[in-house]
Amino acid sequence: MALKKRGKTWHLRIRPFGEQIWVSAGTQLKSEAENTEKQIMVACRSQDYGFLDPVARKVCIQMFRNQRWEIPSGLSGDETITEELSLWKGIELCLKYPEVRKSPNRERMEDAFVHIVRMWGKGFPIKKIWIPEIKRYQVERRYQGASASTINKERSALSKMFQVLIEMELCDRNPVRLVKGPDERDGKREVYVSFEDFNWLVSHLPPWLKPIVRTLYFTGMRRGEVLSMTWDNVILQSRIIRLHAHQTKEHQQKRVPIHRVLVPILEAVGKLRSISTDKVFLTDRGKPPSEDSLRKPWKAAVEAVGLDPAPTIHDLRHVWKTNAMRSRMDYEIREAILGHGRGIAGRYGRISDDDLLRAVDGMRFDKGETEIWLARREKENPEEAASGSIKKMSAKCEHSKRSSL
């Protein structure tokens, strides 16, 4: 038995029945490839394929097909599985899938599935979920008061479930991709939080959350990126955060400069580390926080400060971008730090660590007063909104401008 990486994917060299063969493990992670290898070898030797996880089962089936061996009944399953597959079983298989199980958005997906199950019921057959049912679901959720962005998150979770079932060969189509989601333009917002208001807001947060929010404010990183950081990512001596491809939304490596103001904050965090995890940020219980665990204390702090309309944690990323723009940071460097798509200059020009540090050291954060605009539609037909067919309507703008608190 052996593992070999070909391109970005690990391959297994195994002898399940005496003859040596190669098969792709279908993963870029060596640990997952090793786990798959062990499962397949035990299953082949015992002739018991029932305990294989979804990934190992898929690789094992591919191995039998590559060698043109007859697939054991316990491995292939009956064709009736698809017909009998319930919504609850589909969700269960999705949440156990390796890439979902380790996803930083898993908790959010679980919340989305709660609403989906509440609407259709645990025993609702997967085969009955088709375009009309999905459209009716979106209409009903709008009548219940769910926002367009919330419904789209639930659509995304449902679509992921179908994707997993397709990869497991338990389903052959994803109907969610055939239905447009509701238009989110009614939730368009422009937010800037002054440095004074930001500091006052931070003063109302619990101690464990303060360094997280300050890191978001001074780096422009996404919540998922900040919460996924380990101490291997943070190089305080060079003042650079290096994120791996699996830690970013774009699935590309990214470098983020550390502003001088943030250095002592991260140094203080580093003085209290956990022996069970290498994550940079922990809750007051010593556990890595999830994205959802930030929402309640943030909401409480916003209410205590009295900001109305209320800024979200994600708005801090937009505030950073505004501060960078008002500080005259080079556009290409700004977009590289944010992790946005690379243009021609981004592909062919080399941005060094020194370039990043010079840019961030030139930033100022007292670049204006707090200004919050929220655009909302005057009227909206929930059924049209759910089908994504609403045209742009005149928006009613709410403006909150605060000179001091």
C-alpha positions as a Markdown table, in Angstrom:
| # | Residue | x | y | z |
|---|---|---|---|---|
| 1 | Met | 0.0 | 0.0 | 0.0 |
| 2 | Ala | 1.2 | 3.5 | -0.8 |
| 3 | Leu | 0.1 | 7.0 | -1.6 |
| 4 | Lys | 1.3 | 9.2 | -4.4 |
| 5 | Lys | 0.3 | 12.7 | -5.4 |
| 6 | Arg | -0.4 | 13.3 | -9.0 |
| 7 | Gly | -1.1 | 16.9 | -9.8 |
| 8 | Lys | -3.3 | 18.1 | -6.9 |
| 9 | Thr | -5.0 | 14.8 | -6.1 |
| 10 | Trp | -3.7 | 11.8 | -4.0 |
| 11 | His | -3.8 | 8.3 | -5.6 |
| 12 | Leu | -3.8 | 5.0 | -3.8 |
| 13 | Arg | -1.6 | 2.0 | -4.8 |
| 14 | Ile | -3.3 | -1.0 | -3.1 |
| 15 | Arg | -3.7 | -4.7 | -3.4 |
| 16 | Pro | -7.4 | -5.4 | -2.5 |
| 17 | Phe | -7.4 | -8.9 | -3.9 |
| 18 | Gly | -3.8 | -9.7 | -4.5 |
| 19 | Glu | -3.2 | -7.7 | -7.7 |
| 20 | Gln | -1.6 | -4.2 | -7.3 |
| 21 | Ile | -3.8 | -1.4 | -8.8 |
| 22 | Trp | -4.0 | 2.4 | -8.7 |
| 23 | Val | -7.1 | 4.4 | -8.0 |
| 24 | Ser | -7.6 | 8.2 | -7.3 |
| 25 | Ala | -8.6 | 9.0 | -3.7 |
| 26 | Gly | -10.4 | 12.1 | -5.0 |
| 27 | Thr | -8.9 | 14.4 | -2.4 |
| 28 | Gln | -6.1 | 16.9 | -2.0 |
| 29 | Leu | -5.6 | 16.0 | 1.6 |
| 30 | Lys | -3.2 | 13.2 | 2.5 |
| 31 | Ser | -5.0 | 12.5 | 5.8 |
| 32 | Glu | -8.3 | 11.8 | 3.9 |
| 33 | Ala | -6.5 | 9.7 | 1.4 |
| 34 | Glu | -5.0 | 7.6 | 4.1 |
| 35 | Asn | -8.4 | 7.2 | 5.8 |
| 36 | Thr | -10.0 | 6.1 | 2.5 |
| 37 | Glu | -7.2 | 3.6 | 1.9 |
| 38 | Lys | -7.7 | 1.9 | 5.3 |
| 39 | Gln | -11.5 | 1.7 | 4.8 |
| 40 | Ile | -11.3 | 0.2 | 1.4 |
| 41 | Met | -8.7 | -2.5 | 2.4 |
| 42 | Val | -10.8 | -3.5 | 5.4 |
| 43 | Ala | -14.0 | -3.6 | 3.3 |
| 44 | Cys | -12.4 | -5.7 | 0.6 |
| 45 | Arg | -10.8 | -8.2 | 3.0 |
| 46 | Ser | -14.0 | -8.6 | 5.1 |
| 47 | Gln | -16.4 | -8.3 | 2.1 |
| 48 | Asp | -18.4 | -5.9 | 4.3 |
| 49 | Tyr | -18.9 | -2.5 | 2.5 |
| 50 | Gly | -21.7 | -1.2 | 4.7 |
| 51 | Phe | -19.4 | 0.9 | 7.0 |
| 52 | Leu | -17.7 | 2.8 | 4.2 |
| 53 | Asp | -18.2 | 6.6 | 4.5 |
| 54 | Pro | -19.5 | 8.4 | 1.3 |
| 55 | Val | -16.0 | 9.3 | 0.0 |
| 56 | Ala | -14.5 | 5.8 | 0.5 |
| 57 | Arg | -17.7 | 4.3 | -1.0 |
| 58 | Lys | -17.3 | 6.4 | -4.1 |
| 59 | Val | -13.6 | 5.6 | -4.5 |
| 60 | Cys | -14.3 | 1.9 | -4.0 |
| 61 | Ile | -17.0 | 1.8 | -6.6 |
| 62 | Gln | -14.7 | 3.6 | -9.0 |
| 63 | Met | -12.0 | 1.1 | -8.3 |
| 64 | Phe | -14.3 | -1.8 | -9.2 |
| 65 | Arg | -15.4 | -0.1 | -12.4 |
| 66 | Asn | -11.8 | 0.7 | -13.5 |
| 67 | Gln | -10.9 | -2.9 | -13.1 |
| 68 | Arg | -14.2 | -4.1 | -14.7 |
| 69 | Trp | -14.9 | -6.2 | -11.7 |
| 70 | Glu | -18.4 | -7.0 | -10.7 |
| 71 | Ile | -19.6 | -4.6 | -8.1 |
| 72 | Pro | -20.8 | -6.3 | -4.9 |
| 73 | Ser | -24.4 | -5.7 | -4.0 |
| 74 | Gly | -23.5 | -4.4 | -0.6 |
| 75 | Leu | -21.4 | -1.7 | -2.3 |
| 76 | Ser | -23.5 | -0.6 | -5.2 |
| 77 | Gly | -26.9 | -0.7 | -3.4 |
| 78 | Asp | -30.2 | -1.0 | -5.1 |
| 79 | Glu | -31.7 | 1.4 | -7.6 |
| 80 | Thr | -34.6 | 1.9 | -5.2 |
| 81 | Ile | -32.4 | 3.8 | -2.8 |
| 82 | Thr | -32.9 | 7.0 | -4.8 |
| 83 | Glu | -36.7 | 6.5 | -4.7 |
| 84 | Glu | -36.8 | 5.8 | -0.9 |
| 85 | Leu | -34.3 | 8.5 | 0.0 |
| 86 | Ser | -35.9 | 10.9 | 2.4 |
| 87 | Leu | -35.1 | 14.6 | 2.9 |
| 88 | Trp | -33.8 | 13.8 | 6.4 |
| 89 | Lys | -31.5 | 11.0 | 5.1 |
| 90 | Gly | -30.2 | 13.3 | 2.4 |
| 91 | Ile | -29.4 | 16.1 | 4.9 |
| 92 | Glu | -27.7 | 13.5 | 7.1 |
| 93 | Leu | -25.5 | 12.3 | 4.3 |
| 94 | Cys | -24.7 | 15.9 | 3.2 |
| 95 | Leu | -23.6 | 16.9 | 6.7 |
| 96 | Lys | -21.3 | 13.8 | 7.0 |
| 97 | Tyr | -19.6 | 14.5 | 3.7 |
| 98 | Pro | -15.9 | 15.4 | 4.4 |
| 99 | Glu | -15.9 | 18.8 | 2.7 |
| 100 | Val | -19.1 | 19.8 | 4.5 |
| 101 | Arg | -18.1 | 18.3 | 7.8 |
| 102 | Lys | -15.0 | 20.5 | 7.8 |
| 103 | Ser | -16.6 | 23.5 | 6.3 |
| 104 | Pro | -16.6 | 26.8 | 8.4 |
| 105 | Asn | -20.1 | 27.3 | 7.1 |
| 106 | Arg | -21.4 | 24.0 | 8.5 |
| 107 | Glu | -23.3 | 25.6 | 11.3 |
| 108 | Arg | -25.1 | 28.0 | 9.0 |
| 109 | Met | -26.0 | 25.1 | 6.7 |
| 110 | Glu | -27.5 | 23.3 | 9.7 |
| 111 | Asp | -29.6 | 26.3 | 10.5 |
| 112 | Ala | -30.8 | 26.4 | 6.9 |
| 113 | Phe | -31.7 | 22.7 | 7.0 |
| 114 | Val | -33.9 | 23.4 | 10.1 |
| 115 | His | -36.2 | 25.6 | 8.0 |
| 116 | Ile | -36.2 | 23.2 | 5.0 |
| 117 | Val | -37.2 | 20.3 | 7.2 |
| 118 | Arg | -39.8 | 22.4 | 9.0 |
| 119 | Met | -41.4 | 23.2 | 5.6 |
| 120 | Trp | -41.4 | 19.7 | 4.0 |
| 121 | Gly | -41.0 | 17.3 | 6.9 |
| 122 | Lys | -38.3 | 14.7 | 7.6 |
| 123 | Gly | -39.9 | 12.0 | 5.5 |
| 124 | Phe | -40.4 | 14.1 | 2.4 |
| 125 | Pro | -39.0 | 12.0 | -0.6 |
| 126 | Ile | -36.0 | 13.5 | -2.3 |
| 127 | Lys | -37.4 | 12.5 | -5.7 |
| 128 | Lys | -40.4 | 14.8 | -5.2 |
| 129 | Ile | -38.3 | 17.9 | -4.8 |
| 130 | Trp | -38.6 | 19.6 | -8.2 |
| 131 | Ile | -39.0 | 23.1 | -9.6 |
| 132 | Pro | -42.6 | 23.8 | -8.4 |
| 133 | Glu | -41.8 | 22.6 | -4.9 |
| 134 | Ile | -38.7 | 24.8 | -4.7 |
| 135 | Lys | -40.6 | 27.9 | -6.0 |
| 136 | Arg | -43.4 | 27.3 | -3.5 |
| 137 | Tyr | -40.9 | 27.0 | -0.7 |
| 138 | Gln | -39.4 | 30.4 | -1.6 |
| 139 | Val | -42.8 | 32.0 | -1.8 |
| 140 | Glu | -43.8 | 30.6 | 1.6 |
| 141 | Arg | -40.6 | 31.7 | 3.2 |
| 142 | Arg | -41.1 | 35.3 | 1.9 |
| 143 | Tyr | -44.6 | 35.3 | 3.4 |
| 144 | Gln | -43.0 | 34.1 | 6.7 |
| 145 | Gly | -40.8 | 37.2 | 6.7 |
| 146 | Ala | -37.5 | 35.7 | 5.6 |
| 147 | Ser | -35.2 | 38.0 | 3.7 |
| 148 | Ala | -34.0 | 37.4 | 0.2 |
| 149 | Ser | -30.4 | 36.7 | 1.5 |
| 150 | Thr | -31.7 | 34.2 | 4.0 |
| 151 | Ile | -33.7 | 32.3 | 1.4 |
| 152 | Asn | -30.7 | 32.2 | -0.9 |
| 153 | Lys | -28.6 | 30.7 | 1.9 |
| 154 | Glu | -31.2 | 28.0 | 2.4 |
| 155 | Arg | -31.3 | 27.4 | -1.4 |
| 156 | Ser | -27.5 | 27.1 | -1.3 |
| 157 | Ala | -27.7 | 24.5 | 1.5 |
| 158 | Leu | -30.3 | 22.5 | -0.4 |
| 159 | Ser | -28.2 | 22.7 | -3.6 |
| 160 | Lys | -25.2 | 21.4 | -1.7 |
| 161 | Met | -27.2 | 18.5 | -0.5 |
| 162 | Phe | -28.1 | 17.6 | -4.1 |
| 163 | Gln | -24.5 | 18.0 | -5.1 |
| 164 | Val | -23.4 | 15.5 | -2.5 |
| 165 | Leu | -26.1 | 13.0 | -3.4 |
| 166 | Ile | -25.0 | 13.3 | -7.1 |
| 167 | Glu | -21.4 | 12.6 | -6.2 |
| 168 | Met | -22.6 | 9.6 | -4.1 |
| 169 | Glu | -24.6 | 8.4 | -7.2 |
| 170 | Leu | -27.8 | 8.5 | -5.2 |
| 171 | Cys | -29.3 | 11.2 | -7.4 |
| 172 | Asp | -28.7 | 12.3 | -11.0 |
| 173 | Arg | -29.9 | 16.0 | -11.0 |
| 174 | Asn | -29.9 | 19.2 | -9.0 |
| 175 | Pro | -33.3 | 21.0 | -9.4 |
| 176 | Val | -32.2 | 23.9 | -7.3 |
| 177 | Arg | -29.9 | 25.1 | -10.2 |
| 178 | Leu | -33.0 | 25.4 | -12.4 |
| 179 | Val | -34.7 | 27.9 | -10.1 |
| 180 | Lys | -33.7 | 31.5 | -9.7 |
| 181 | Gly | -33.4 | 32.8 | -6.1 |
| 182 | Pro | -35.1 | 36.0 | -4.9 |
| 183 | Asp | -33.4 | 39.3 | -5.9 |
| 184 | Glu | -31.2 | 40.6 | -3.0 |
| 185 | Arg | -31.0 | 44.2 | -4.4 |
| 186 | Asp | -33.7 | 45.3 | -2.0 |
| 187 | Gly | -31.1 | 44.6 | 0.8 |
| 188 | Lys | -28.4 | 46.8 | -0.8 |
| 189 | Arg | -26.5 | 48.8 | 1.8 |
| 190 | Glu | -23.7 | 51.3 | 2.1 |
| 191 | Val | -22.1 | 51.5 | 5.5 |
| 192 | Tyr | -19.3 | 53.5 | 7.0 |
| 193 | Val | -18.6 | 53.3 | 10.8 |
| 194 | Ser | -16.4 | 56.1 | 12.2 |
| 195 | Phe | -13.3 | 55.1 | 14.2 |
| 196 | Glu | -14.9 | 56.7 | 17.3 |
| 197 | Asp | -18.1 | 54.8 | 17.0 |
| 198 | Phe | -16.2 | 51.6 | 16.2 |
| 199 | Asn | -14.2 | 51.9 | 19.5 |
| 200 | Trp | -17.4 | 52.6 | 21.5 |
| 201 | Leu | -19.1 | 49.6 | 19.9 |
| 202 | Val | -16.0 | 47.4 | 20.7 |
| 203 | Ser | -16.2 | 48.5 | 24.4 |
| 204 | His | -19.6 | 46.8 | 24.6 |
| 205 | Leu | -18.4 | 43.4 | 23.3 |
| 206 | Pro | -17.3 | 40.5 | 25.5 |
| 207 | Pro | -13.5 | 40.3 | 26.0 |
| 208 | Trp | -13.0 | 37.2 | 23.8 |
| 209 | Leu | -14.7 | 38.9 | 20.8 |
| 210 | Lys | -12.9 | 42.2 | 21.0 |
| 211 | Pro | -9.6 | 41.1 | 19.3 |
| 212 | Ile | -11.6 | 39.3 | 16.6 |
| 213 | Val | -13.6 | 42.4 | 15.7 |
| 214 | Arg | -10.5 | 44.5 | 15.8 |
| 215 | Thr | -8.7 | 42.1 | 13.4 |
| 216 | Leu | -11.7 | 42.3 | 11.0 |
| 217 | Tyr | -11.6 | 46.1 | 11.2 |
| 218 | Phe | -7.9 | 46.6 | 10.7 |
| 219 | Thr | -7.4 | 43.9 | 8.0 |
| 220 | Gly | -10.6 | 43.8 | 5.9 |
| 221 | Met | -10.6 | 40.0 | 6.1 |
| 222 | Arg | -13.8 | 37.9 | 6.1 |
| 223 | Arg | -15.1 | 36.4 | 9.3 |
| 224 | Gly | -14.4 | 32.8 | 8.0 |
| 225 | Glu | -10.8 | 33.8 | 7.2 |
| 226 | Val | -10.2 | 35.3 | 10.6 |
| 227 | Leu | -11.8 | 32.5 | 12.5 |
| 228 | Ser | -9.9 | 29.8 | 10.5 |
| 229 | Met | -6.5 | 31.4 | 11.3 |
| 230 | Thr | -3.9 | 29.3 | 13.1 |
| 231 | Trp | -0.7 | 30.6 | 14.5 |
| 232 | Asp | 1.1 | 29.1 | 11.5 |
| 233 | Asn | -0.7 | 31.7 | 9.4 |
| 234 | Val | 0.5 | 34.7 | 11.5 |
| 235 | Ile | 4.0 | 36.0 | 11.2 |
| 236 | Leu | 4.2 | 38.8 | 13.6 |
| 237 | Gln | 7.9 | 39.6 | 13.0 |
| 238 | Ser | 7.2 | 40.2 | 9.3 |
| 239 | Arg | 3.7 | 41.6 | 10.0 |
| 240 | Ile | 2.1 | 39.3 | 7.4 |
| 241 | Ile | -0.8 | 36.9 | 7.6 |
| 242 | Arg | -0.5 | 34.1 | 5.0 |
| 243 | Leu | -3.7 | 32.2 | 4.3 |
| 244 | His | -3.9 | 28.9 | 2.5 |
| 245 | Ala | -6.2 | 28.3 | -0.5 |
| 246 | His | -8.6 | 26.3 | 1.6 |
| 247 | Gln | -9.1 | 29.2 | 4.1 |
| 248 | Thr | -10.3 | 31.7 | 1.5 |
| 249 | Lys | -13.5 | 32.1 | -0.4 |
| 250 | Glu | -11.6 | 32.4 | -3.7 |
| 251 | His | -9.7 | 29.1 | -2.9 |
| 252 | Gln | -6.4 | 31.0 | -3.5 |
| 253 | Gln | -3.5 | 31.8 | -1.3 |
| 254 | Lys | -3.6 | 35.3 | 0.2 |
| 255 | Arg | -1.3 | 37.6 | 2.1 |
| 256 | Val | -2.7 | 40.2 | 4.4 |
| 257 | Pro | -0.5 | 42.9 | 6.0 |
| 258 | Ile | -0.8 | 43.5 | 9.7 |
| 259 | His | -1.2 | 47.2 | 10.6 |
| 260 | Arg | 1.0 | 48.4 | 13.4 |
| 261 | Val | -2.0 | 49.0 | 15.6 |
| 262 | Leu | -3.0 | 45.4 | 15.4 |
| 263 | Val | 0.4 | 43.9 | 16.4 |
| 264 | Pro | 0.1 | 44.4 | 20.2 |
| 265 | Ile | -3.5 | 43.1 | 20.0 |
| 266 | Leu | -2.4 | 39.8 | 18.4 |
| 267 | Glu | 0.6 | 39.6 | 20.7 |
| 268 | Ala | -1.8 | 39.8 | 23.7 |
| 269 | Val | -4.0 | 37.0 | 22.2 |
| 270 | Gly | -0.9 | 34.9 | 21.7 |
| 271 | Lys | 0.0 | 34.9 | 25.4 |
| 272 | Leu | -3.0 | 32.7 | 26.1 |
| 273 | Arg | -3.0 | 29.6 | 23.8 |
| 274 | Ser | -4.9 | 26.4 | 24.0 |
| 275 | Ile | -3.1 | 23.0 | 24.1 |
| 276 | Ser | -6.0 | 21.4 | 22.2 |
| 277 | Thr | -6.1 | 23.7 | 19.1 |
| 278 | Asp | -3.7 | 26.0 | 17.2 |
| 279 | Lys | -6.5 | 28.4 | 16.3 |
| 280 | Val | -5.6 | 32.1 | 17.0 |
| 281 | Phe | -9.0 | 33.1 | 18.4 |
| 282 | Leu | -10.9 | 31.3 | 21.1 |
| 283 | Thr | -14.1 | 32.0 | 23.1 |
| 284 | Asp | -14.0 | 32.5 | 26.9 |
| 285 | Arg | -14.4 | 28.7 | 27.2 |
| 286 | Gly | -11.2 | 28.0 | 25.3 |
| 287 | Lys | -13.0 | 26.7 | 22.1 |
| 288 | Pro | -12.7 | 28.1 | 18.6 |
| 289 | Pro | -15.7 | 30.3 | 17.9 |
| 290 | Ser | -18.1 | 29.8 | 14.9 |
| 291 | Glu | -19.3 | 32.6 | 12.6 |
| 292 | Asp | -22.8 | 32.3 | 14.2 |
| 293 | Ser | -21.5 | 32.7 | 17.7 |
| 294 | Leu | -20.4 | 36.2 | 16.9 |
| 295 | Arg | -23.9 | 37.4 | 16.0 |
| 296 | Lys | -25.7 | 37.7 | 19.3 |
| 297 | Pro | -23.0 | 39.6 | 21.2 |
| 298 | Trp | -22.5 | 41.9 | 18.1 |
| 299 | Lys | -26.2 | 42.6 | 18.0 |
| 300 | Ala | -26.3 | 43.4 | 21.7 |
| 301 | Ala | -23.4 | 45.8 | 21.4 |
| 302 | Val | -25.0 | 47.6 | 18.4 |
| 303 | Glu | -28.2 | 48.0 | 20.3 |
| 304 | Ala | -26.3 | 49.3 | 23.4 |
| 305 | Val | -24.5 | 51.9 | 21.3 |
| 306 | Gly | -27.8 | 52.8 | 19.5 |
| 307 | Leu | -26.7 | 52.6 | 15.9 |
| 308 | Asp | -29.9 | 52.5 | 13.8 |
| 309 | Pro | -29.9 | 51.2 | 11.0 |
| 310 | Ala | -27.6 | 48.5 | 12.5 |
| 311 | Pro | -24.3 | 47.6 | 10.9 |
| 312 | Thr | -23.4 | 44.0 | 10.5 |
| 313 | Ile | -20.0 | 42.4 | 11.3 |
| 314 | His | -19.5 | 41.9 | 7.5 |
| 315 | Asp | -19.9 | 45.7 | 7.1 |
| 316 | Leu | -16.5 | 46.1 | 8.7 |
| 317 | Arg | -15.0 | 44.7 | 5.5 |
| 318 | His | -16.6 | 47.5 | 3.6 |
| 319 | Val | -15.5 | 50.0 | 6.2 |
| 320 | Trp | -11.9 | 48.8 | 5.7 |
| 321 | Lys | -12.2 | 49.2 | 1.9 |
| 322 | Thr | -13.5 | 52.7 | 2.3 |
| 323 | Asn | -10.7 | 53.7 | 4.7 |
| 324 | Ala | -8.2 | 52.2 | 2.2 |
| 325 | Met | -9.7 | 54.1 | -0.7 |
| 326 | Arg | -9.8 | 57.4 | 1.3 |
| 327 | Ser | -6.2 | 56.8 | 2.3 |
| 328 | Arg | -5.3 | 56.6 | -1.4 |
| 329 | Met | -4.1 | 53.0 | -1.3 |
| 330 | Asp | -3.2 | 51.6 | -4.7 |
| 331 | Tyr | -6.2 | 49.9 | -6.3 |
| 332 | Glu | -4.4 | 46.7 | -7.2 |
| 333 | Ile | -2.9 | 46.4 | -3.7 |
| 334 | Arg | -6.2 | 47.1 | -2.1 |
| 335 | Glu | -8.0 | 44.4 | -4.2 |
| 336 | Ala | -5.2 | 41.9 | -3.5 |
| 337 | Ile | -5.5 | 42.4 | 0.2 |
| 338 | Leu | -9.3 | 41.9 | 0.0 |
| 339 | Gly | -8.8 | 38.8 | -2.1 |
| 340 | His | -10.9 | 40.0 | -5.0 |
| 341 | Gly | -10.5 | 38.7 | -8.6 |
| 342 | Arg | -7.1 | 39.3 | -10.2 |
| 343 | Gly | -6.9 | 41.6 | -13.1 |
| 344 | Ile | -4.1 | 41.8 | -15.7 |
| 345 | Ala | -1.9 | 43.7 | -13.3 |
| 346 | Gly | -2.6 | 41.2 | -10.6 |
| 347 | Arg | -1.6 | 38.3 | -12.8 |
| 348 | Tyr | 1.5 | 39.8 | -14.2 |
| 349 | Gly | 2.7 | 42.3 | -11.5 |
| 350 | Arg | 4.4 | 41.1 | -8.4 |
| 351 | Ile | 3.2 | 42.7 | -5.1 |
| 352 | Ser | 5.8 | 42.1 | -2.5 |
| 353 | Asp | 5.4 | 42.0 | 1.3 |
| 354 | Asp | 7.0 | 45.4 | 1.5 |
| 355 | Asp | 4.5 | 46.8 | -0.9 |
| 356 | Leu | 1.7 | 45.5 | 1.3 |
| 357 | Leu | 3.2 | 46.9 | 4.5 |
| 358 | Arg | 3.9 | 50.3 | 3.0 |
| 359 | Ala | 0.3 | 50.4 | 1.8 |
| 360 | Val | -1.3 | 49.4 | 5.1 |
| 361 | Asp | 1.0 | 51.7 | 7.1 |
| 362 | Gly | -0.3 | 54.6 | 5.0 |
| 363 | Met | -3.9 | 53.9 | 6.1 |
| 364 | Arg | -5.8 | 56.1 | 8.5 |
| 365 | Phe | -9.0 | 55.0 | 10.1 |
| 366 | Asp | -10.5 | 58.3 | 11.1 |
| 367 | Lys | -11.8 | 59.0 | 7.6 |
| 368 | Gly | -15.3 | 60.3 | 8.3 |
| 369 | Glu | -18.4 | 60.1 | 10.3 |
| 370 | Thr | -20.7 | 57.1 | 10.6 |
| 371 | Glu | -23.1 | 56.9 | 7.6 |
| 372 | Ile | -25.5 | 54.1 | 6.9 |
| 373 | Trp | -27.8 | 53.8 | 4.0 |
| 374 | Leu | -30.2 | 50.9 | 3.5 |
| 375 | Ala | -32.3 | 50.6 | 0.3 |
| 376 | Arg | -35.7 | 48.9 | 0.7 |
| 377 | Arg | -38.4 | 48.4 | -1.8 |
| 378 | Glu | -41.7 | 50.2 | -1.2 |
| 379 | Lys | -43.8 | 47.2 | -2.3 |
| 380 | Glu | -42.9 | 43.7 | -3.2 |
| 381 | Asn | -44.8 | 40.7 | -4.4 |
| 382 | Pro | -43.4 | 37.7 | -2.5 |
| 383 | Glu | -44.3 | 35.2 | -5.3 |
| 384 | Glu | -42.4 | 37.3 | -7.9 |
| 385 | Ala | -39.5 | 37.9 | -5.5 |
| 386 | Ala | -39.2 | 34.1 | -4.9 |
| 387 | Ser | -39.0 | 33.4 | -8.6 |
| 388 | Gly | -36.4 | 36.1 | -9.1 |
| 389 | Ser | -38.5 | 37.9 | -11.7 |
| 390 | Ile | -38.9 | 41.3 | -10.0 |
| 391 | Lys | -37.6 | 44.2 | -12.0 |
| 392 | Lys | -35.8 | 47.0 | -10.2 |
| 393 | Met | -38.2 | 49.3 | -8.4 |
| 394 | Ser | -37.8 | 52.7 | -6.9 |
| 395 | Ala | -36.1 | 52.3 | -3.5 |
| 396 | Lys | -36.8 | 54.1 | -0.3 |
| 397 | Cys | -33.5 | 55.1 | 1.4 |
| 398 | Glu | -33.0 | 55.4 | 5.1 |
| 399 | His | -30.1 | 57.4 | 6.1 |
| 400 | Ser | -28.5 | 57.5 | 9.6 |
| 401 | Lys | -25.7 | 60.1 | 10.1 |
| 402 | Arg | -24.0 | 60.4 | 13.4 |
| 403 | Ser | -21.4 | 63.1 | 14.1 |
| 404 | Ser | -20.8 | 62.1 | 17.7 |
| 405 | Leu | -22.1 | 59.7 | 20.3 |
